[in-house]
Amino acid sequence: MKSIHESNGNFAAAPLEEAGACAVHLPTPLVLLLASGAGLAVASIYYSQPMLGELAAGMGASTSTVGLVPTLTQLGYALGILLLAPLGDRYDRRRIILLKAAALVAALLAAAAAPSMAVLLAASLVIGLVATLAQDIVPAAATLAPDAHRGKVVGTVMTGLLLGILLSRVVSGFVAEQFGWRTMFALAAASIAAIGVALWRALPRFHPTTQLPYGALLGSLWQLWMRHAPLRRAALAQGLLSVGFSAFWSTLAVMLHDAPFHLGSAAAGAFGLAGAAGALAAPVAGRLSDRHGPERVTRLGAGLVVAAFAAMALGPLLTPHAQLLLLAVGAIGFDLGAQAMLVAHQTIVYGIDPAARSRLNAVLFVGMFIGMASGAALGSLLLAHGGWIAVVLLATTSALAALAVRLWPQRR
């Protein structure tokens, strides 16, 4: 059976017998396939957000009821990271990826054909659970990559994942408006089916790195947290940075809708495109981590986020048009910094224990998810009681705290 390194770029010819043992080069088409898979998988949990108006009208549901769709999807994703992602160390990661892809196709088709809100809500929870195949693809890429280029490969795959997050809202809003929300779910299912077939042909088998039973596997997450200070620092710093990131994006559309802007949801989607431009820098962050060390990249990334959010505090002194330009530039800047920091943190975490990469990744992303959830809640509260400047101050403070964590001397 041919290996990746014997295939002359035809990575779909046959899977490897064993992953990542003596890798000296990872073909670019395989890296791009992994990036596409991660992006399309994670996009599944964000498609519903711009379609809630169409969903409410189509299903005859109230605003509060239809709001449970993205809530259950996010809850499912959080549970999937905690309960399912660690299985990548216990079982063949290729098989897990393919099983989750098949389950995600089924859940998206169930959402597309849902005859009632009860079915749609159940499908939304399952979509979140199995969309965590994105969190299986990233450790798979880290395992396949040679040590000298792991940061670059992870950065490229993370670019795909981040673009999936940032562009999914733009795509689903357009498709739902033109063709209906059921069409969007059906197209999402078709995209996952196609990427699943490609991954089935391209991915090697991954040998398990532990034989721990499931209960002990979950218990080992706490043991890894307590044992490895670099993991704690990475999860804490990324979680703090995510507070400001989530506060900004969860309140932007509401802020733009009010005076003096009076802009609709399409304008908020356009700022998502600005954020996507920042996410494209993730591979650069990966290469810098390989060349200069990920620790330096974490500090540069956090510093850039601090500067971007602090600059937004000048907004009230500017005209509305100048404020919009400042917001766009700031979105590019803090997205660039946040993604650079995430890629560098993943490089740090994946180097701690190659046998526990799925569990280490789960701990990192649980910390990040806690920060995202906290930022969304705090951002909405502050916008209601203190205005946009209070949101900006929260984001700046949380970024400063993340920078302080990275600058704090590490005991050896």
N, C-alpha and C positions, 0 to 999 in steps of 0.2 A: 504493500500500500504506500502510495507516494506521500512524502512529507511536504510541508509548506515550502521548504527550502529547495525541493527538487522539482517544484511545479512550474517554474519559469513564469510566475504570475498567474497561472491558471488555478487560482486558489480553490475553485469549486470542484476540482477534479475528484478529490477524495479527502476525507478527514484523516488527521494524523492518528497514529496508534497511541501517542502519548504527547501531552502538551508541555511546552516550555522547558524541556530538559536542557537542551544545548543550543538554544536559539541564538543565532548571530544576526538574523535579519528577519523582519516581518514585512511581507509584501504590502505595499500601499493599498491595493484593492481590498485586502482583508481588513486593514485598519479602517478604511472608509465604510466597509460593510458593518463593522462593529459600531462605528459612530452613528450610522443611519439607524441601526437597530435600537440603540440606546435612545436616540431622539424620537423615533416613532413610538416606542413603548411609553416613554414618560409623557409624550404629548397626549396620550389617551386620557390622562387624568385632568387635563386642562381644556379639552374640547368643549365641555358643557358650559363653561363659565359665560362666554358671550352669547350663548343660545338660550339663556334662561327665559327671556321674554317670549320667544317662539315656543319653548317648551310649555310655559304656563298657558299660552293661548291654545296650543294644540291638544294638551291633555285636560284642559278645563280645570287647572289647579290654581290654588292661591299662591301668592308670592312667597309666603313663608314655607309652604309645602314644597314648591319647586326649588327653594333654596337648599333643601336637604340633599339634592343631587350632588353638587360639588362638595358639600360637607361630608357625605358618606364616602365619596370617592377619595378625598384626602384622608379620612379616617382609615379606610381600607389600605391606602398606601403606607401609612404609618405602621399599621399592624403587620403589613407584609414585610416591611423592613425589619421589624423586630422579630417576627415569628418565622418567616420563610427565608430571608436572605442568608442566615447562618448555615442553611442546608447545603450551600455551595461548597463548604469544607467537608461535609459528610458524604456527599454523593457526587456522581459524575456531573460536573457543572453543565456540560453540553445537554444532557438529558433534562436537567431542570429548566434550562432556557427553552428547549423545544416544547416541554409540557406546559410551561407558562404561556408560551406564544399561542399554543392551541386553545388553552383556556381563555386567553384574552380575546381571541377571535370569536369564540362562542359568546362571551359576555357582551362584546360590542354588538354582535348580531342580535342578541336578546334585547339590548337597549334600543336598537333600530326598529325592532318589531314589537316593542312593549305595548300591550293593549291597555295597561293601567299604570297609575303612578306606583303602585306597590311593586309591580314587576320592574319598572324602571329604577326604583330605589334599590332593590335587591341587586340588579345588574350593575348599578353604580358602585356598590360596595365591592363586588367581585372584580370589577375593572380595576379599582384601586389596589386590591390584594395582588393580582397577577401582573399588573403593570410594573411591579418591582423586578421584572426580568431585566429592566435597565440596570438595576443594582447587582445583577449577576453578570451582565455583559462587561461592566467596567473591571471587576476583578479578573475576569477571563482575559481581557486585554493585557492587564498587568502581569498575569502569569505567562502569557505567550511572548511578551516583549523581552528582549535582552536587557540585562541590568543597566547597561550604559545608555539605553534609549528609552527606559521605562517612562520617564517624565514626559517625553515628547509623545509617546504613544497614548498614554493616559490623557494628556492634554488634548489630543486630536479627538479621542472618543468623547471626552467631556464637552468639547465644542458641539458635537452632534447632539448630546443630551441637552445642553443649555439652549441650543437653537430650537430644539423640540419644545422646550418650555416657553420660550419667548415668542415663537412664531405660530404656535398652535392656536392661540386666541385670534390672531389675524385671519388665519385660514378658515377656522370654524365659523367666525362671524360672517365672512363672505359667503361660504357655502350654504349656511343656514338661511341667510337672507335670500339667496338666489334659488336654492333648490329644496330647502326644508331641512329641519334638524335630523330627521331620520336618515336622510342621504349622507349627512356628515358621519354618523355612526357607522353606516354601511361602508363608506369609503375608508374609514379608519380600520375596520375589520379586514378589508381587502389589502390594505398596506401591511398590516401585521402578518397576514397569511403569506404575502409575497416575501417579506423579510424572513419569515420562519423557514420557508423552503430554502432560501439562500443560505441561512445559517446551518440548516441541516446538511447541506452539501459541503459547506466550507469548514465548519468547526471540527477540531480534533476532539478526542475523548480526553477528559480530565480525570486523573486518578484521585480518589479521595485522599485527604491529608490527615483525617482523623477517623476513629471508629467510635467516638463517643455516642451514646444513645441520645435521643432528642432532648430529654430533660437536662442531661448534663451539658449538652451543647449550648442550650440557652443559658444555663448557669455559668458557663465559661465566659459569657460576655462580661459579667461583673468581675470575674477573675482577671480578664484581660485589662479592664479599666483600672483595677487596683495595681496591677503588676507593671504597667507601662506608662511612665510619666509623659513621654511624647504623645501618646494617644490622648491622654487627658488634656494636655495643652491644645492639641489640634481640635478636639471636639468642643472645648470651651471657647477658643478663639473664633472658630467658624460659627458656632452658635450665637455668640455675641454679634458678629458681623451680620448674621442673618436677621437679627432683630430689626436693624435699620433698613435692610434690603426689603423685607416683607412689609414693614410699615409704609415705605414709599409706594410700592406697587399696589398695596391694598387700599390706599386712600387717594391715589392720583386721579382716578376717574371721577370721584366725588368732588375733589378740589377743582378740577377743570370744568365741571358742570356748573359751578357757582360763579358769582361775580369775582373778578372782572372779565373772566374768559368766556363763560357760557358755551363751552364746547361739548360735543357728544362723545359717545363711546369710540367712534372711529378715531378721534384725536388721541385717546388713550392708547389705542392699538398702534398708532404711529410712533408713540414713545417706546412701545415694545420693540419696534424696528431699530430705534436708536440703541436700546439695550442690547439687541442682537449684534450690533456692530462691535460693542465692547466684548461680547462673548467670543468673537472670532479670534481674540488675542490669546485664548487658552493654550493653543499649541506653542506660542512664543513663551508663555510662562513655563510650559513643560521643558522646553529646550534650555531656558535659563536655569531651571532647577537641576537639570543634568550637568550643566556647565559650571554653575557657581554655588550650587547647593540650595535645597528648598527653603532652608531657614531664612536666607536673605530675601527670597522671593515673597515669603509670607509677610515680612516687614514692609517691603515695598508695596505689596498689594494693599495692606491695611492702611498705610500712609496715604495712598492714592484715594481710597474710599473716604478717609477723614477729610482730605482736601476738597473732594467733590461735594460732600454734604455740607461742609462749612461754607463753601462758596454759595450754595443755595440760600443760605441765611441772608444774603444780600438782596434777594428777590424783591422784598417790599420797597426797596429804594429805586427800583427800575420801572420802566413802562411795561404794560402787559406784553407787548411783542418781545421786548428784551428779556422779560421773565421766562417766556416760552423757550427762547434760545438758550438761556442759562439752564433751564430744566433739561433740555435735550443734550447739551454738552455734559451736564452733570450725570445724566443717566448713562452716557457712554463711559464716563470716567469711573463711576462707582461700580458699574457692571464689570468693566475691565479689571479693576482691583479685586473685586469679590471673586471672580472666576480664577484669576491668577492665584489668589490665596487658597482657593479650594483645590486646584490642581497640585499646588505645592504641598498642601496638607495630605492629599492622597498619596503623593510620592513618599512622604514621611511615613505614613501609616502602613503602606504596603511593604515598606522595607523593614518593619519591626519583626514580623514573623510570617514568612511565606506560607506556612502551613495553616495560617488562620486568617487569610486575607478577606474572606467573605464576612467573618465575624468582626474583624477590625473595621471593615467598611460599614457594617451595620451600626456599630457604635458611633462612628463619625457622623453618619447621616441621621441617627436618632438625635444626637446633639444639635445638628443643623435644623432638623424638623422642629424641635422644641423652640429654637430661636425664631423660626418662621412663624409658628403658631402664636408665640408671645408677641412678636412684632405686629402681626395682623390685629390682635386684640388691643394692644396698647395704642397702635396707630389710629384705629377708629375712635377710641376713647379720647385721645388727645386732639384729634381733628374736631370733634364735637365740642370740646370744652376750651381748647386753647388755640384753635386755628392751625393753618398749615405750618406756621413758624414753630409750633410746638412739636409737630412731627419731624421737622428738620433737625431740631435740637435733640430729639430722641435718637435719630439716626446718627448724628455726629457723635453723641456721647457713647453710644454702643460701639461705634467704630473705634473711638479712642480707647475704650476698654479692651477691645480685641487687640489693638496695637500694643497696649500695656502688657497683655498676656504674652505676646511674642517677644517683647523686649525684656521681660523679667528674666533674670539670670537662672539658667537651668542647673540644678544640682547634678553632679556627676557621681 
